Amino acid sequence: MNQPLAYVNPGAKLAKNVVIEPFTNIENNVEIGEGTWIGSNVTIMEGARIGKNCRIFPGAVISAIPQDLKFEGEDSLTIIGDNTTIREFVTINRGTKASGETRVGDNCLIMATAHIAHDCVLGNHSIVVNGVALAGHVIIGDYAIIGGLAAVHQFIHIGEHAMVSGGALVRKDIPPFTKAAKEPISFVGINSIGLRRRGFTTEKIREIQDIYRIIYQKNYNTTQAISIVEAEMQASKERDQIIQFIKNSKRGIMKGYTGTK
């Protein structure tokens, strides 16, 4: 149902039961899936691909061109999965030729005034809280939570089930299952409450805790710690996930918190 005060470009492709409220503008080369609701005063620009049953609240701007001086007008996309909620005044920029797309997964919650820059990739069930700023090329794993007003440096990788505190300045990669806080950003434990809520057993949580004790609390450097984890900890999905994340980190992982600057 399209309100008469909304504008939908004839080149946009909308499922029949998409709801568009007044004063919204939908440009050419946009696709929106079944059951999605678009609030008033939303702007959806070229290259947007929005899934089923999403909710986009007033003032959001989806798929504007990147805030990147290297952008040369190339075709690129903003892809938003199914069942994702985008709250008021969120801005999500489309990709550049580096990857061709910015992607937000299924069942995500992007809270008011958050900014997701070009070429970011957000996993399923991720939560980006009010006022968060993600620079370009940030990768966020499934079920990760980024606290309000956090600022995330470009090319940062935040692992699955990680939790970043509000107001954090994230300049290093955040390994999966961890909590990150303080300044500079530091390991402050594992996200045990979140893991329990998502069905991780007590034994699995203890295994993850034991791995991070070796990495962060035994005074080993990262290379030594990973070698010990590989040698002493039984192989498992979570163990291997942690090891590969750290080995693949290009910016280096956050350090352990020492209480001193």
Order of alpha helices (4+ residues) and beta strands (2+ residues): beta-beta-beta-beta-beta-beta-beta-beta-beta-beta-beta-beta-beta-beta-beta-beta-beta-beta-beta-beta-beta-beta-beta-beta-beta-beta-beta-alpha-alpha-alpha-alpha-beta
